[in-house]
Amino acid sequence: MKAMRKAQTMVEYIIIVCLIAVSLIAVFTYLSRAIAKKTAGATESLSSEEGQKAKSAAESISEDTIKKLGE
């Protein structure tokens, strides 16, 4: 009985970790364009030429691009 309880606890932890991972992926997908723009702004502070490249790359981000990252 004790072994079954430990296995059940381990499965519960795995389910919780999976739910957290899926939630984080959803949040990062939703916020990816905003994060890219902030990063581009910081890059522009360091180098205006590279910052412009980063800004144009951030503008070209679409949901399709993000969905294809896992492929």
C-alpha positions as CSV (number, residue, x, y, z in Angstrom):
1,M,0.0,0.0,0.0
2,K,2.8,2.4,0.8
3,A,4.4,1.9,-2.6
4,M,1.0,2.7,-4.3
5,R,0.7,5.9,-2.3
6,K,4.2,7.0,-3.4
7,A,3.4,6.3,-7.0
8,Q,0.2,8.2,-6.8
9,T,2.0,11.2,-5.3
10,M,4.6,11.1,-8.0
11,V,1.9,11.1,-10.7
12,E,0.3,14.1,-9.0
13,Y,3.6,16.0,-9.1
14,I,4.1,15.1,-12.8
15,I,0.6,16.4,-13.6
16,I,1.2,19.6,-11.7
17,V,4.6,20.2,-13.5
18,C,2.9,19.5,-16.9
19,L,0.1,22.0,-16.2
20,I,2.6,24.6,-15.2
21,A,4.7,24.0,-18.3
22,V,1.6,24.3,-20.6
23,S,0.5,27.5,-18.8
24,L,4.0,29.0,-19.3
25,I,4.0,28.1,-23.0
26,A,0.6,29.8,-23.4
27,V,1.7,32.9,-21.5
28,F,5.0,33.2,-23.5
29,T,3.1,32.7,-26.8
30,Y,0.6,35.4,-25.9
31,L,3.3,37.8,-24.8
32,S,6.0,37.0,-27.3
33,R,5.5,40.1,-29.4
34,A,5.6,42.4,-26.4
35,I,8.7,40.7,-25.1
36,A,10.4,41.0,-28.5
37,K,9.6,44.7,-28.7
38,K,11.1,45.3,-25.2
39,T,14.2,43.3,-26.1
40,A,14.5,45.3,-29.3
41,G,14.3,48.5,-27.4
42,A,17.0,47.4,-25.1
43,T,19.1,46.4,-28.0
44,E,18.6,49.7,-29.7
45,S,20.0,51.4,-26.6
46,L,23.2,49.5,-27.1
47,S,23.4,49.8,-30.9
48,S,21.0,51.7,-33.0
49,E,21.7,49.7,-36.2
50,E,21.2,46.3,-34.4
51,G,18.2,47.8,-32.6
52,Q,16.5,48.6,-35.9
53,K,17.1,45.1,-37.1
54,A,15.7,43.7,-33.9
55,K,12.6,46.0,-34.1
56,S,11.9,44.9,-37.6
57,A,12.3,41.2,-36.6
58,A,9.9,41.8,-33.6
59,E,7.3,43.4,-35.9
60,S,7.4,40.4,-38.2
61,I,6.5,37.9,-35.4
62,S,3.1,36.4,-35.9
63,E,1.2,33.6,-34.2
64,D,2.0,31.3,-37.1
65,T,5.8,31.8,-36.5
66,I,5.4,31.0,-32.8
67,K,3.3,27.9,-33.6
68,K,6.0,26.6,-36.0
69,L,8.7,26.8,-33.3
70,G,7.9,23.4,-32.0
71,E,8.1,21.7,-35.4
